[in-house]
Amino acid sequence: MKERWTAPERFAGPVLGIETSCDETACAVLDANGAILAEAVLSQAAHAAFGGVVPEIAARAHLAHLPGLVGRVLGEAGLPASGLGAPRLGAIAASCGPGLIGGLIVGSGLGKGLALALGVPFVPVNHIEAHALTARLPGLVTGGAPFPYLLLLVSGGHCQCLAVEGLGRYRRLGGTIDDAAGEAFDKVAKLLGLGWPGGPALERLAQEGDPRALALPRPLRGRPGCDFSFSGLKTAVAQHLTARDPAAPLPRAEAADIAASFQAAVADVLVDRTDHAIRMMPEATLLVVAGGVAANATLRACLAALAAGHGIGFAAPPIRLCTDNAVMVAWAALERLRAGAEGGLDAPARPRWPLDEMRAPQSLAP
């Protein structure tokens, strides 16, 4: 069922965003101008015992915690959960893909039910588009982040360079041909016995090590285009560890050197591939990095230096907005509402939802 509404109704109140695409249960409320009224993220610790996200456990955790989290952020934003009285919600948005199907069904189902009960539009949000638009949140970039700009999206499940040409208009310049960068971080962290999630733990350990201690490959560096590959790099670390005496414990200093060398190799590859992407998109005046790996301080510093070398701006979201969150979901919905998008109570949950299948709202269509 498609919904239609007029412009005054579209901007009548705040937007509630819901994010349940993986293992973060998140809600946020933004006002009609994009200011954050309330936000909350619940990370699921239960997956640590399994060394990765278990989809069924994630879906059940979303189901258990999401209603309470929605009530909490609505209360903090000063909005009645019943929808009665004023002020009241103007729209509800939820990630409908890509992601783990169970979690997507939980989040979008609750969002649709609330929207139907409150008589407000439901906006289905592409999780990747939400990451892509985060830099446009008010106040994140001095002077704003006008289209077009270049996006490097790096997370546990995604690694790609995108030309963000407008709302609903994305051109894929390159992507990973095997592992995503965040996936490689987690796998190497597991090899080092650091537990899960591995990326932050590996970054902390790398601070104690020498990034030049271990000669690791830089897959695809210098090749044309801006595709990525991290499987061989991960395998090189595994082979190095296999060659050691299996009976001898791995000293922390040696583990730190491996972590630092691996992190440096990943950063070198990402910088090289992004450098090619900048040359493929000469009209870009801004480089944006988003996704969970964008929280890595070494990578942020390297990309900032790359952008400065090209004479373009650089933007990275605050650390809390790099990983999956509902602020970006509500903001993506608000961008679409402003452009006259239609609601979508009939929007399905989609485990795969490529950005090149996105469309600009009809009012922005050429």
Sequence and secondary structure as in RCSB ss.txt:
>XXXX:A:sequence
MKERWTAPERFAGPVLGIETSCDETACAVLDANGAILAEAVLSQAAHAAFGGVVPEIAARAHLAHLPGLVGRVLG
EAGLPASGLGAPRLGAIAASCGPGLIGGLIVGSGLGKGLALALGVPFVPVNHIEAHALTARLPGLVTGGAPFPYL
LLLVSGGHCQCLAVEGLGRYRRLGGTIDDAAGEAFDKVAKLLGLGWPGGPALERLAQEGDPRALALPRPLRGRPG
CDFSFSGLKTAVAQHLTARDPAAPLPRAEAADIAASFQAAVADVLVDRTDHAIRMMPEATLLVVAGGVAANATLR
ACLAALAAGHGIGFAAPPIRLCTDNAVMVAWAALERLRAGAEGGLDAPARPRWPLDEMRAPQSLAP
>XXXX:A:secstr
 EE   HHHHTSS EEEEE SSSEEEEEEE TTS EEEEEEEE GGGGGGTS  HHHHHHHHHHHHHHHHHHHHH
HTT  TT  SSS  SEEEEEEESS HHHHHHHHHHHHHHHHHHT  EEEEEHHHHHHHGGGSTTSSTT   S EE
EEEESSS EEEEEEEETTEEEEEEEBSS  HHHHHHHHHHHTT  SSHHHHHHHHHTTS TTSS    TTTT SS
  B  HHHHHHHHHHHHTS TTS   HHHHHHHHHHHHHHHHHHHHHHHHHHHHH TT  EEEEESGGGG HHHH
HHHHHHHHHHT EEE   GGGTSS SHHHHHHHHHHHHTT  EETT    S   GGG    GGG  
